[in-house]
Amino acid sequence: MSDETCPACGGTGLTEHEQHTVETDENGRQKPVVRRWTGACGTCSGTGQSH
C-alpha cells in the first residue's frame, strides 16, 4: 500500500466545503442560505495522502 497525493485536495489536506440551508428571516419568510468554508479534506481526512 503506497501513499500517493490525494486527488481531491492535491496534497494540501484542505478542500472547499459548501452547505445549503433554508432559514427564516426577521419577517418570517424562508430564504436559501449558502455557507462556504475551507476545511479538512473529506477524502483523506486532512492528511493529503490517498491510501
mmCIF entry with sequence, helices, sheets and N, C-alpha, C, O atoms, coordinates in Angstrom:
data_MODEL
# 
_entry.id   MODEL 
# 
_entity.id                         1 
_entity.type                       polymer 
_entity.pdbx_number_of_molecules   1 
# 
_entity_poly.entity_id                      1 
_entity_poly.type                           'polypeptide(L)' 
_entity_poly.nstd_linkage                   no 
_entity_poly.nstd_monomer                   no 
_entity_poly.pdbx_seq_one_letter_code       MSDETCPACGGTGLTEHEQHTVETDENGRQKPVVRRWTGACGTCSGTGQSH 
_entity_poly.pdbx_seq_one_letter_code_can   MSDETCPACGGTGLTEHEQHTVETDENGRQKPVVRRWTGACGTCSGTGQSH 
_entity_poly.pdbx_strand_id                 A 
# 
loop_
_entity_poly_seq.entity_id 
_entity_poly_seq.num 
_entity_poly_seq.mon_id 
_entity_poly_seq.hetero 
1 1  MET n 
1 2  SER n 
1 3  ASP n 
1 4  GLU n 
1 5  THR n 
1 6  CYS n 
1 7  PRO n 
1 8  ALA n 
1 9  CYS n 
1 10 GLY n 
1 11 GLY n 
1 12 THR n 
1 13 GLY n 
1 14 LEU n 
1 15 THR n 
1 16 GLU n 
1 17 HIS n 
1 18 GLU n 
1 19 GLN n 
1 20 HIS n 
1 21 THR n 
1 22 VAL n 
1 23 GLU n 
1 24 THR n 
1 25 ASP n 
1 26 GLU n 
1 27 ASN n 
1 28 GLY n 
1 29 ARG n 
1 30 GLN n 
1 31 LYS n 
1 32 PRO n 
1 33 VAL n 
1 34 VAL n 
1 35 ARG n 
1 36 ARG n 
1 37 TRP n 
1 38 THR n 
1 39 GLY n 
1 40 ALA n 
1 41 CYS n 
1 42 GLY n 
1 43 THR n 
1 44 CYS n 
1 45 SER n 
1 46 GLY n 
1 47 THR n 
1 48 GLY n 
1 49 GLN n 
1 50 SER n 
1 51 HIS n 
# 
_struct_asym.id          A 
_struct_asym.entity_id   1 
# 
loop_
_struct_sheet.id 
_struct_sheet.type 
_struct_sheet.number_strands 
_struct_sheet.details 
AA1 ? 2 ? 
AA2 ? 2 ? 
# 
loop_
_struct_sheet_order.sheet_id 
_struct_sheet_order.range_id_1 
_struct_sheet_order.range_id_2 
_struct_sheet_order.offset 
_struct_sheet_order.sense 
AA1 1 2 ? anti-parallel 
AA2 1 2 ? anti-parallel 
# 
loop_
_struct_sheet_range.sheet_id 
_struct_sheet_range.id 
_struct_sheet_range.beg_label_comp_id 
_struct_sheet_range.beg_label_asym_id 
_struct_sheet_range.beg_label_seq_id 
_struct_sheet_range.pdbx_beg_PDB_ins_code 
_struct_sheet_range.end_label_comp_id 
_struct_sheet_range.end_label_asym_id 
_struct_sheet_range.end_label_seq_id 
_struct_sheet_range.pdbx_end_PDB_ins_code 
_struct_sheet_range.beg_auth_comp_id 
_struct_sheet_range.beg_auth_asym_id 
_struct_sheet_range.beg_auth_seq_id 
_struct_sheet_range.end_auth_comp_id 
_struct_sheet_range.end_auth_asym_id 
_struct_sheet_range.end_auth_seq_id 
AA1 1 GLU A 4  ? THR A 5  ? GLU A 4  THR A 5  
AA1 2 GLN A 49 ? SER A 50 ? GLN A 49 SER A 50 
AA2 1 LEU A 14 ? THR A 24 ? LEU A 14 THR A 24 
AA2 2 GLN A 30 ? ALA A 40 ? GLN A 30 ALA A 40 
# 
loop_
_atom_site.group_PDB 
_atom_site.id 
_atom_site.type_symbol 
_atom_site.label_atom_id 
_atom_site.label_alt_id 
_atom_site.label_comp_id 
_atom_site.label_asym_id 
_atom_site.label_entity_id 
_atom_site.label_seq_id 
_atom_site.pdbx_PDB_ins_code 
_atom_site.Cartn_x 
_atom_site.Cartn_y 
_atom_site.Cartn_z 
_atom_site.occupancy 
_atom_site.B_iso_or_equiv 
_atom_site.pdbx_formal_charge 
_atom_site.auth_seq_id 
_atom_site.auth_comp_id 
_atom_site.auth_asym_id 
_atom_site.auth_atom_id 
_atom_site.pdbx_PDB_model_num 
ATOM 1   N N  . MET A 1 1  ? 0.847   -1.184 0.000  1.00 0.00 ? 1  MET A N  1 
ATOM 2   C CA . MET A 1 1  ? 0.000   0.000  0.000  1.00 0.00 ? 1  MET A CA 1 
ATOM 3   C C  . MET A 1 1  ? 0.890   1.244  0.000  1.00 0.00 ? 1  MET A C  1 
ATOM 4   O O  . MET A 1 1  ? 1.558   1.523  0.995  1.00 0.00 ? 1  MET A O  1 
ATOM 5   N N  . SER A 1 2  ? 0.905   1.982  -1.091 1.00 0.00 ? 2  SER A N  1 
ATOM 6   C CA . SER A 1 2  ? 1.752   3.169  -1.180 1.00 0.00 ? 2  SER A CA 1 
ATOM 7   C C  . SER A 1 2  ? 0.919   4.426  -0.975 1.00 0.00 ? 2  SER A C  1 
ATOM 8   O O  . SER A 1 2  ? -0.243  4.504  -1.373 1.00 0.00 ? 2  SER A O  1 
ATOM 9   N N  . ASP A 1 3  ? 1.554   5.402  -0.342 1.00 0.00 ? 3  ASP A N  1 
ATOM 10  C CA . ASP A 1 3  ? 0.880   6.682  -0.135 1.00 0.00 ? 3  ASP A CA 1 
ATOM 11  C C  . ASP A 1 3  ? 1.108   7.558  -1.351 1.00 0.00 ? 3  ASP A C  1 
ATOM 12  O O  . ASP A 1 3  ? 2.244   7.774  -1.773 1.00 0.00 ? 3  ASP A O  1 
ATOM 13  N N  . GLU A 1 4  ? 0.015   8.059  -1.909 1.00 0.00 ? 4  GLU A N  1 
ATOM 14  C CA . GLU A 1 4  ? 0.083   8.975  -3.037 1.00 0.00 ? 4  GLU A CA 1 
ATOM 15  C C  . GLU A 1 4  ? -0.676  10.234 -2.679 1.00 0.00 ? 4  GLU A C  1 
ATOM 16  O O  . GLU A 1 4  ? -1.480  10.245 -1.747 1.00 0.00 ? 4  GLU A O  1 
ATOM 17  N N  . THR A 1 5  ? -0.418  11.291 -3.421 1.00 0.00 ? 5  THR A N  1 
ATOM 18  C CA . THR A 1 5  ? -1.107  12.550 -3.182 1.00 0.00 ? 5  THR A CA 1 
ATOM 19  C C  . THR A 1 5  ? -2.604  12.367 -3.398 1.00 0.00 ? 5  THR A C  1 
ATOM 20  O O  . THR A 1 5  ? -3.042  11.783 -4.390 1.00 0.00 ? 5  THR A O  1 
ATOM 21  N N  . CYS A 1 6  ? -3.373  12.878 -2.450 1.00 0.00 ? 6  CYS A N  1 
ATOM 22  C CA . CYS A 1 6  ? -4.837  12.782 -2.534 1.00 0.00 ? 6  CYS A CA 1 
ATOM 23  C C  . CYS A 1 6  ? -5.320  13.568 -3.753 1.00 0.00 ? 6  CYS A C  1 
ATOM 24  O O  . CYS A 1 6  ? -4.998  14.749 -3.886 1.00 0.00 ? 6  CYS A O  1 
ATOM 25  N N  . PRO A 1 7  ? -6.087  12.935 -4.647 1.00 0.00 ? 7  PRO A N  1 
ATOM 26  C CA . PRO A 1 7  ? -6.558  13.644 -5.840 1.00 0.00 ? 7  PRO A CA 1 
ATOM 27  C C  . PRO A 1 7  ? -7.602  14.723 -5.535 1.00 0.00 ? 7  PRO A C  1 
ATOM 28  O O  . PRO A 1 7  ? -7.762  15.660 -6.316 1.00 0.00 ? 7  PRO A O  1 
ATOM 29  N N  . ALA A 1 8  ? -8.308  14.602 -4.417 1.00 0.00 ? 8  ALA A N  1 
ATOM 30  C CA . ALA A 1 8  ? -9.359  15.576 -4.099 1.00 0.00 ? 8  ALA A CA 1 
ATOM 31  C C  . ALA A 1 8  ? -8.790  16.921 -3.647 1.00 0.00 ? 8  ALA A C  1 
ATOM 32  O O  . ALA A 1 8  ? -9.359  17.968 -3.956 1.00 0.00 ? 8  ALA A O  1 
ATOM 33  N N  . CYS A 1 9  ? -7.662  16.899 -2.912 1.00 0.00 ? 9  CYS A N  1 
ATOM 34  C CA . CYS A 1 9  ? -7.114  18.152 -2.384 1.00 0.00 ? 9  CYS A CA 1 
ATOM 35  C C  . CYS A 1 9  ? -5.734  18.479 -2.936 1.00 0.00 ? 9  CYS A C  1 
ATOM 36  O O  . CYS A 1 9  ? -5.173  19.524 -2.606 1.00 0.00 ? 9  CYS A O  1 
ATOM 37  N N  . GLY A 1 10 ? -5.180  17.612 -3.763 1.00 0.00 ? 10 GLY A N  1 
ATOM 38  C CA . GLY A 1 10 ? -3.867  17.868 -4.349 1.00 0.00 ? 10 GLY A CA 1 
ATOM 39  C C  . GLY A 1 10 ? -2.739  17.826 -3.337 1.00 0.00 ? 10 GLY A C  1 
ATOM 40  O O  . GLY A 1 10 ? -1.673  18.394 -3.569 1.00 0.00 ? 10 GLY A O  1 
ATOM 41  N N  . GLY A 1 11 ? -2.967  17.154 -2.210 1.00 0.00 ? 11 GLY A N  1 
ATOM 42  C CA . GLY A 1 11 ? -1.927  17.019 -1.197 1.00 0.00 ? 11 GLY A CA 1 
ATOM 43  C C  . GLY A 1 11 ? -1.922  18.097 -0.133 1.00 0.00 ? 11 GLY A C  1 
ATOM 44  O O  . GLY A 1 11 ? -1.103  18.047 0.785  1.00 0.00 ? 11 GLY A O  1 
ATOM 45  N N  . THR A 1 12 ? -2.822  19.080 -0.232 1.00 0.00 ? 12 THR A N  1 
ATOM 46  C CA . THR A 1 12 ? -2.839  20.165 0.753  1.00 0.00 ? 12 THR A CA 1 
ATOM 47  C C  . THR A 1 12 ? -3.542  19.766 2.047  1.00 0.00 ? 12 THR A C  1 
ATOM 48  O O  . THR A 1 12 ? -3.283  20.346 3.101  1.00 0.00 ? 12 THR A O  1 
ATOM 49  N N  . GLY A 1 13 ? -4.436  18.770 1.967  1.00 0.00 ? 13 GLY A N  1 
ATOM 50  C CA . GLY A 1 13 ? -5.210  18.378 3.142  1.00 0.00 ? 13 GLY A CA 1 
ATOM 51  C C  . GLY A 1 13 ? -6.430  19.255 3.369  1.00 0.00 ? 13 GLY A C  1 
ATOM 52  O O  . GLY A 1 13 ? -7.181  19.037 4.320  1.00 0.00 ? 13 GLY A O  1 
ATOM 53  N N  . LEU A 1 14 ? -6.635  20.249 2.503  1.00 0.00 ? 14 LEU A N  1 
ATOM 54  C CA . LEU A 1 14 ? -7.758  21.178 2.647  1.00 0.00 ? 14 LEU A CA 1 
ATOM 55  C C  . LEU A 1 14 ? -8.607  21.203 1.375  1.00 0.00 ? 14 LEU A C  1 
ATOM 56  O O  . LEU A 1 14 ? -8.078  21.121 0.266  1.00 0.00 ? 14 LEU A O  1 
ATOM 57  N N  . THR A 1 15 ? -9.903  21.314 1.542  1.00 0.00 ? 15 THR A N  1 
ATOM 58  C CA . THR A 1 15 ? -10.798 21.490 0.406  1.00 0.00 ? 15 THR A CA 1 
ATOM 59  C C  . THR A 1 15 ? -11.863 22.512 0.771  1.00 0.00 ? 15 THR A C  1 
ATOM 60  O O  . THR A 1 15 ? -12.097 22.803 1.944  1.00 0.00 ? 15 THR A O  1 
ATOM 61  N N  . GLU A 1 16 ? -12.500 23.048 -0.257 1.00 0.00 ? 16 GLU A N  1 
ATOM 62  C CA . GLU A 1 16 ? -13.607 23.977 -0.068 1.00 0.00 ? 16 GLU A CA 1 
ATOM 63  C C  . GLU A 1 16 ? -14.867 23.177 0.242  1.00 0.00 ? 16 GLU A C  1 
ATOM 64  O O  . GLU A 1 16 ? -15.147 22.175 -0.415 1.00 0.00 ? 16 GLU A O  1 
ATOM 65  N N  . HIS A 1 17 ? -15.621 23.615 1.235  1.00 0.00 ? 17 HIS A N  1 
ATOM 66  C CA . HIS A 1 17 ? -16.879 22.969 1.600  1.00 0.00 ? 17 HIS A CA 1 
ATOM 67  C C  . HIS A 1 17 ? -18.013 23.957 1.358  1.00 0.00 ? 17 HIS A C  1 
ATOM 68  O O  . HIS A 1 17 ? -17.818 25.172 1.409  1.00 0.00 ? 17 HIS A O  1 
ATOM 69  N N  . GLU A 1 18 ? -19.198 23.418 1.093  1.00 0.00 ? 18 GLU A N  1 
ATOM 70  C CA . GLU A 1 18 ? -20.372 24.256 0.839  1.00 0.00 ? 18 GLU A CA 1 
ATOM 71  C C  . GLU A 1 18 ? -21.578 23.612 1.500  1.00 0.00 ? 18 GLU A C  1 
ATOM 72  O O  . GLU A 1 18 ? -21.817 22.416 1.336  1.00 0.00 ? 18 GLU A O  1 
ATOM 73  N N  . GLN A 1 19 ? -22.342 24.407 2.251  1.00 0.00 ? 19 GLN A N  1 
ATOM 74  C CA . GLN A 1 19 ? -23.536 23.917 2.933  1.00 0.00 ? 19 GLN A CA 1 
ATOM 75  C C  . GLN A 1 19 ? -24.725 24.768 2.502  1.00 0.00 ? 19 GLN A C  1 
ATOM 76  O O  . GLN A 1 19 ? -24.674 25.997 2.548  1.00 0.00 ? 19 GLN A O  1 
ATOM 77  N N  . HIS A 1 20 ? -25.793 24.099 2.085  1.00 0.00 ? 20 HIS A N  1 
ATOM 78  C CA . HIS A 1 20 ? -27.026 24.782 1.676  1.00 0.00 ? 20 HIS A CA 1 
ATOM 79  C C  . HIS A 1 20 ? -28.088 24.546 2.743  1.00 0.00 ? 20 HIS A C  1 
ATOM 80  O O  . HIS A 1 20 ? -28.362 23.404 3.110  1.00 0.00 ? 20 HIS A O  1 
ATOM 81  N N  . THR A 1 21 ? -28.685 25.629 3.241  1.00 0.00 ? 21 THR A N  1 
ATOM 82  C CA . THR A 1 21 ? -29.754 25.525 4.220  1.00 0.00 ? 21 THR A CA 1 
ATOM 83  C C  . THR A 1 21 ? -30.858 26.516 3.873  1.00 0.00 ? 21 THR A C  1 
ATOM 84  O O  . THR A 1 21 ? -30.684 27.384 3.017  1.00 0.00 ? 21 THR A O  1 
ATOM 85  N N  . VAL A 1 22 ? -31.989 26.375 4.545  1.00 0.00 ? 22 VAL A N  1 
ATOM 86  C CA . VAL A 1 22 ? -33.087 27.335 4.420  1.00 0.00 ? 22 VAL A CA 1 
ATOM 87  C C  . VAL A 1 22 ? -33.321 27.907 5.808  1.00 0.00 ? 22 VAL A C  1 
ATOM 88  O O  . VAL A 1 22 ? -33.513 27.160 6.769  1.00 0.00 ? 22 VAL A O  1 
ATOM 89  N N  . GLU A 1 23 ? -33.305 29.228 5.914  1.00 0.00 ? 23 GLU A N  1 
ATOM 90  C CA . GLU A 1 23 ? -33.515 29.896 7.191  1.00 0.00 ? 23 GLU A CA 1 
ATOM 91  C C  . GLU A 1 23 ? -34.690 30.857 7.083  1.00 0.00 ? 23 GLU A C  1 
ATOM 92  O O  . GLU A 1 23 ? -35.097 31.235 5.985  1.00 0.00 ? 23 GLU A O  1 
ATOM 93  N N  . THR A 1 24 ? -35.224 31.242 8.218  1.00 0.00 ? 24 THR A N  1 
ATOM 94  C CA . THR A 1 24 ? -36.340 32.176 8.262  1.00 0.00 ? 24 THR A CA 1 
ATOM 95  C C  . THR A 1 24 ? -35.803 33.559 8.616  1.00 0.00 ? 24 THR A C  1 
ATOM 96  O O  . THR A 1 24 ? -35.067 33.715 9.590  1.00 0.00 ? 24 THR A O  1 
ATOM 97  N N  . ASP A 1 25 ? -36.176 34.564 7.819  1.00 0.00 ? 25 ASP A N  1 
ATOM 98  C CA . ASP A 1 25 ? -35.693 35.919 8.098  1.00 0.00 ? 25 ASP A CA 1 
ATOM 99  C C  . ASP A 1 25 ? -36.566 36.599 9.150  1.00 0.00 ? 25 ASP A C  1 
ATOM 100 O O  . ASP A 1 25 ? -37.493 35.989 9.684  1.00 0.00 ? 25 ASP A O  1 
ATOM 101 N N  . GLU A 1 26 ? -36.269 37.858 9.444  1.00 0.00 ? 26 GLU A N  1 
ATOM 102 C CA . GLU A 1 26 ? -36.983 38.583 10.501 1.00 0.00 ? 26 GLU A CA 1 
ATOM 103 C C  . GLU A 1 26 ? -38.456 38.811 10.186 1.00 0.00 ? 26 GLU A C  1 
ATOM 104 O O  . GLU A 1 26 ? -39.238 39.113 11.088 1.00 0.00 ? 26 GLU A O  1 
ATOM 105 N N  . ASN A 1 27 ? -38.848 38.672 8.921  1.00 0.00 ? 27 ASN A N  1 
ATOM 106 C CA . ASN A 1 27 ? -40.245 38.840 8.521  1.00 0.00 ? 27 ASN A CA 1 
ATOM 107 C C  . ASN A 1 27 ? -40.994 37.519 8.440  1.00 0.00 ? 27 ASN A C  1 
ATOM 108 O O  . ASN A 1 27 ? -42.155 37.489 8.032  1.00 0.00 ? 27 ASN A O  1 
ATOM 109 N N  . GLY A 1 28 ? -40.341 36.423 8.827  1.00 0.00 ? 28 GLY A N  1 
ATOM 110 C CA . GLY A 1 28 ? -40.994 35.121 8.808  1.00 0.00 ? 28 GLY A CA 1 
ATOM 111 C C  . GLY A 1 28 ? -40.953 34.424 7.460  1.00 0.00 ? 28 GLY A C  1 
ATOM 112 O O  . GLY A 1 28 ? -41.593 33.388 7.275  1.00 0.00 ? 28 GLY A O  1 
ATOM 113 N N  . ARG A 1 29 ? -40.203 34.985 6.512  1.00 0.00 ? 29 ARG A N  1 
ATOM 114 C CA . ARG A 1 29 ? -40.095 34.372 5.189  1.00 0.00 ? 29 ARG A CA 1 
ATOM 115 C C  . ARG A 1 29 ? -38.865 33.479 5.127  1.00 0.00 ? 29 ARG A C  1 
ATOM 116 O O  . ARG A 1 29 ? -37.818 33.789 5.698  1.00 0.00 ? 29 ARG A O  1 
ATOM 117 N N  . GLN A 1 30 ? -39.015 32.380 4.429  1.00 0.00 ? 30 GLN A N  1 
ATOM 118 C CA . GLN A 1 30 ? -37.877 31.477 4.276  1.00 0.00 ? 30 GLN A CA 1 
ATOM 119 C C  . GLN A 1 30 ? -36.967 31.989 3.173  1.00 0.00 ? 30 GLN A C  1 
ATOM 120 O O  . GLN A 1 30 ? -37.425 32.522 2.162  1.00 0.00 ? 30 GLN A O  1 
ATOM 121 N N  . LYS A 1 31 ? -35.671 31.819 3.387  1.00 0.00 ? 31 LYS A N  1 
ATOM 122 C CA . LYS A 1 31 ? -34.699 32.237 2.376  1.00 0.00 ? 31 LYS A CA 1 
ATOM 123 C C  . LYS A 1 31 ? -33.585 31.195 2.318  1.00 0.00 ? 31 LYS A C  1 
ATOM 124 O O  . LYS A 1 31 ? -33.186 30.651 3.347  1.00 0.00 ? 31 LYS A O  1 
ATOM 125 N N  . PRO A 1 32 ? -33.086 30.920 1.117  1.00 0.00 ? 32 PRO A N  1 
ATOM 126 C CA . PRO A 1 32 ? -31.972 29.967 0.996  1.00 0.00 ? 32 PRO A CA 1 
ATOM 127 C C  . PRO A 1 32 ? -30.668 30.630 1.448  1.00 0.00 ? 32 PRO A C  1 
ATOM 128 O O  . PRO A 1 32 ? -30.428 31.803 1.163  1.00 0.00 ? 32 PRO A O  1 
ATOM 129 N N  . VAL A 1 33 ? -29.845 29.879 2.144  1.00 0.00 ? 33 VAL A N  1 
ATOM 130 C CA . VAL A 1 33 ? -28.562 30.383 2.624  1.00 0.00 ? 33 VAL A CA 1 
ATOM 131 C C  . VAL A 1 33 ? -27.483 29.385 2.214  1.00 0.00 ? 33 VAL A C  1 
ATOM 132 O O  . VAL A 1 33 ? -27.648 28.175 2.372  1.00 0.00 ? 33 VAL A O  1 
ATOM 133 N N  . VAL A 1 34 ? -26.372 29.908 1.683  1.00 0.00 ? 34 VAL A N  1 
ATOM 134 C CA . VAL A 1 34 ? -25.240 29.072 1.311  1.00 0.00 ? 34 VAL A CA 1 
ATOM 135 C C  . VAL A 1 34 ? -24.036 29.528 2.127  1.00 0.00 ? 34 VAL A C  1 
ATOM 136 O O  . VAL A 1 34 ? -23.679 30.707 2.121  1.00 0.00 ? 34 VAL A O  1 
ATOM 137 N N  . ARG A 1 35 ? -23.416 28.585 2.827  1.00 0.00 ? 35 ARG A N  1 
ATOM 138 C CA . ARG A 1 35 ? -22.198 28.889 3.588  1.00 0.00 ? 35 ARG A CA 1 
ATOM 139 C C  . ARG A 1 35 ? -21.036 28.154 2.948  1.00 0.00 ? 35 ARG A C  1 
ATOM 140 O O  . ARG A 1 35 ? -21.156 26.980 2.597  1.00 0.00 ? 35 ARG A O  1 
ATOM 141 N N  . ARG A 1 36 ? -19.910 28.841 2.794  1.00 0.00 ? 36 ARG A N  1 
ATOM 142 C CA . ARG A 1 36 ? -18.709 28.232 2.212  1.00 0.00 ? 36 ARG A CA 1 
ATOM 143 C C  . ARG A 1 36 ? -17.549 28.422 3.168  1.00 0.00 ? 36 ARG A C  1 
ATOM 144 O O  . ARG A 1 36 ? -17.402 29.483 3.776  1.00 0.00 ? 36 ARG A O  1 
ATOM 145 N N  . TRP A 1 37 ? -16.724 27.393 3.301  1.00 0.00 ? 37 TRP A N  1 
ATOM 146 C CA . TRP A 1 37 ? -15.545 27.481 4.134  1.00 0.00 ? 37 TRP A CA 1 
ATOM 147 C C  . TRP A 1 37 ? -14.498 26.484 3.665  1.00 0.00 ? 37 TRP A C  1 
ATOM 148 O O  . TRP A 1 37 ? -14.806 25.533 2.947  1.00 0.00 ? 37 TRP A O  1 
ATOM 149 N N  . THR A 1 38 ? -13.257 26.711 4.078  1.00 0.00 ? 38 THR A N  1 
ATOM 150 C CA . THR A 1 38 ? -12.159 25.801 3.776  1.00 0.00 ? 38 THR A CA 1 
ATOM 151 C C  . THR A 1 38 ? -11.913 24.953 5.013  1.00 0.00 ? 38 THR A C  1 
ATOM 152 O O  . THR A 1 38 ? -11.811 25.474 6.123  1.00 0.00 ? 38 THR A O  1 
ATOM 153 N N  . GLY A 1 39 ? -11.819 23.644 4.817  1.00 0.00 ? 39 GLY A N  1 
ATOM 154 C CA . GLY A 1 39 ? -11.606 22.748 5.951  1.00 0.00 ? 39 GLY A CA 1 
ATOM 155 C C  . GLY A 1 39 ? -10.888 21.490 5.518  1.00 0.00 ? 39 GLY A C  1 
ATOM 156 O O  . GLY A 1 39 ? -10.487 21.351 4.362  1.00 0.00 ? 39 GLY A O  1 
ATOM 157 N N  . ALA A 1 40 ? -10.731 20.571 6.463  1.00 0.00 ? 40 ALA A N  1 
ATOM 158 C CA . ALA A 1 40 ? -10.031 19.316 6.202  1.00 0.00 ? 40 ALA A CA 1 
ATOM 159 C C  . ALA A 1 40 ? -10.704 18.557 5.067  1.00 0.00 ? 40 ALA A C  1 
ATOM 160 O O  . ALA A 1 40 ? -11.931 18.482 4.994  1.00 0.00 ? 40 ALA A O  1 
ATOM 161 N N  . CYS A 1 41 ? -9.895  18.003 4.192  1.00 0.00 ? 41 CYS A N  1 
ATOM 162 C CA . CYS A 1 41 ? -10.391 17.243 3.054  1.00 0.00 ? 41 CYS A CA 1 
ATOM 163 C C  . CYS A 1 41 ? -11.180 16.034 3.545  1.00 0.00 ? 41 CYS A C  1 
ATOM 164 O O  . CYS A 1 41 ? -10.704 15.283 4.396  1.00 0.00 ? 41 CYS A O  1 
ATOM 165 N N  . GLY A 1 42 ? -12.376 15.847 3.014  1.00 0.00 ? 42 GLY A N  1 
ATOM 166 C CA . GLY A 1 42 ? -13.211 14.716 3.405  1.00 0.00 ? 42 GLY A CA 1 
ATOM 167 C C  . GLY A 1 42 ? -12.727 13.397 2.827  1.00 0.00 ? 42 GLY A C  1 
ATOM 168 O O  . GLY A 1 42 ? -13.061 12.332 3.347  1.00 0.00 ? 42 GLY A O  1 
ATOM 169 N N  . THR A 1 43 ? -11.948 13.456 1.765  1.00 0.00 ? 43 THR A N  1 
ATOM 170 C CA . THR A 1 43 ? -11.460 12.233 1.127  1.00 0.00 ? 43 THR A CA 1 
ATOM 171 C C  . THR A 1 43 ? -10.295 11.629 1.906  1.00 0.00 ? 43 THR A C  1 
ATOM 172 O O  . THR A 1 43 ? -10.251 10.417 2.116  1.00 0.00 ? 43 THR A O  1 
ATOM 173 N N  . CYS A 1 44 ? -9.350  12.468 2.335  1.00 0.00 ? 44 CYS A N  1 
ATOM 174 C CA . CYS A 1 44 ? -8.145  11.957 3.007  1.00 0.00 ? 44 CYS A CA 1 
ATOM 175 C C  . CYS A 1 44 ? -8.110  12.336 4.499  1.00 0.00 ? 44 CYS A C  1 
ATOM 176 O O  . CYS A 1 44 ? -7.116  12.070 5.175  1.00 0.00 ? 44 CYS A O  1 
ATOM 177 N N  . SER A 1 45 ? -9.156  12.940 5.004  1.00 0.00 ? 45 SER A N  1 
ATOM 178 C CA . SER A 1 45 ? -9.237  13.384 6.406  1.00 0.00 ? 45 SER A CA 1 
ATOM 179 C C  . SER A 1 45 ? -8.133  14.378 6.776  1.00 0.00 ? 45 SER A C  1 
ATOM 180 O O  . SER A 1 45 ? -7.695  14.439 7.924  1.00 0.00 ? 45 SER A O  1 
ATOM 181 N N  . GLY A 1 46 ? -7.699  15.143 5.797  1.00 0.00 ? 46 GLY A N  1 
ATOM 182 C CA . GLY A 1 46 ? -6.719  16.195 6.056  1.00 0.00 ? 46 GLY A CA 1 
ATOM 183 C C  . GLY A 1 46 ? -5.266  15.752 5.992  1.00 0.00 ? 46 GLY A C  1 
ATOM 184 O O  . GLY A 1 46 ? -4.373  16.549 6.281  1.00 0.00 ? 46 GLY A O  1 
ATOM 185 N N  . THR A 1 47 ? -5.003  14.492 5.618  1.00 0.00 ? 47 THR A N  1 
ATOM 186 C CA . THR A 1 47 ? -3.613  14.012 5.573  1.00 0.00 ? 47 THR A CA 1 
ATOM 187 C C  . THR A 1 47 ? -2.887  14.406 4.303  1.00 0.00 ? 47 THR A C  1 
ATOM 188 O O  . THR A 1 47 ? -1.659  14.488 4.294  1.00 0.00 ? 47 THR A O  1 
ATOM 189 N N  . GLY A 1 48 ? -3.623  14.652 3.232  1.00 0.00 ? 48 GLY A N  1 
ATOM 190 C CA . GLY A 1 48 ? -3.008  14.985 1.949  1.00 0.00 ? 48 GLY A CA 1 
ATOM 191 C C  . GLY A 1 48 ? -2.563  13.756 1.175  1.00 0.00 ? 48 GLY A C  1 
ATOM 192 O O  . GLY A 1 48 ? -2.022  13.877 0.076  1.00 0.00 ? 48 GLY A O  1 
ATOM 193 N N  . GLN A 1 49 ? -2.781  12.590 1.730  1.00 0.00 ? 49 GLN A N  1 
ATOM 194 C CA . GLN A 1 49 ? -2.361  11.336 1.106  1.00 0.00 ? 49 GLN A CA 1 
ATOM 195 C C  . GLN A 1 49 ? -3.566  10.444 0.841  1.00 0.00 ? 49 GLN A C  1 
ATOM 196 O O  . GLN A 1 49 ? -4.476  10.375 1.667  1.00 0.00 ? 49 GLN A O  1 
ATOM 197 N N  . SER A 1 50 ? -3.584  9.770  -0.284 1.00 0.00 ? 50 SER A N  1 
ATOM 198 C CA . SER A 1 50 ? -4.601  8.739  -0.525 1.00 0.00 ? 50 SER A CA 1 
ATOM 199 C C  . SER A 1 50 ? -3.952  7.397  -0.208 1.00 0.00 ? 50 SER A C  1 
ATOM 200 O O  . SER A 1 50 ? -2.794  7.162  -0.555 1.00 0.00 ? 50 SER A O  1 
ATOM 201 N N  . HIS A 1 51 ? -4.689  6.534  0.441  1.00 0.00 ? 51 HIS A N  1 
ATOM 202 C CA . HIS A 1 51 ? -4.099  5.265  0.884  1.00 0.00 ? 51 HIS A CA 1 
ATOM 203 C C  . HIS A 1 51 ? -4.575  4.128  0.042  1.00 0.00 ? 51 HIS A C  1 
ATOM 204 O O  . HIS A 1 51 ? -4.181  2.984  0.270  1.00 0.00 ? 51 HIS A O  1 
# 
